[in-house]
């Protein structure tokens, strides 16, 4: 599974918010699939910067602490 740095994720979110489609963003930034970008958008909208940092694990996403 590819890991992307925070700068790439933020750039993808910025482009998406400026109206560029997720598939186009993925191709432009070398991201394997467009749905990865959509997942980052979802995490950003729900958790902000914390949602897209590598320190989050799947467990944290599925069962966030209170």
TARAGI-V255899 format. One record per run of one state. SS is the DSSP state (h for helix, s for strand, l for the rest). FROM is the first residue (numbers start at 1). LEN is the number of residues. Records with the same first field share a line. If there is no record, write none. Layout:
SS->FROM-LEN / FROM-LEN
//
This chain:
l->1-5 / 18-4 / 30-4 / 53-5 / 63-4
h->6-12 / 22-8 / 34-19 / 58-5
//
